[in-house]
Amino acid sequence: MGRTVPTFREQIQQATEHWVKFRRALRREDQQHFDRLFRIVRSYTYAATYQCHDNPMEAILLSVVLDQEKRMTQQGLRLEAIERALRQAGVFHAITGMDSRWSIDPGR
């Protein structure tokens, strides 16, 4: 008996083919980003297959959002480390011109 449900990899390929006109209309540098998004989606194939959802675009979009969240968190941690190092070196205040007394503290 043949497979009745396409694999998630096949669904990604179908989605890529579905959006080919959209991709073609993008500027060349945006096409590279578009292609990267679909490469990112392929790295979440196992989770999306396990979910086995009727609408593969939901898994595709959630994969992209999850990856973006991971990247933003990593960048935030890197930024905090850089700021900490600059504070320890005594140059953070001079660069930002911000007084730490004016920082937003949700505990106040």
Protein Blocks (a to p, Z undefined) as FASTA:
>chain_A
ZZfbdcfklmmmmmmmmmmmmmmmpcfklmmmmmmmmmmmmmmmmmmmmnopablmlmmm
mmmmmmmmmmmmmmmmmmmmmmmmmmmnopmmmmnopafklpccfkZZ
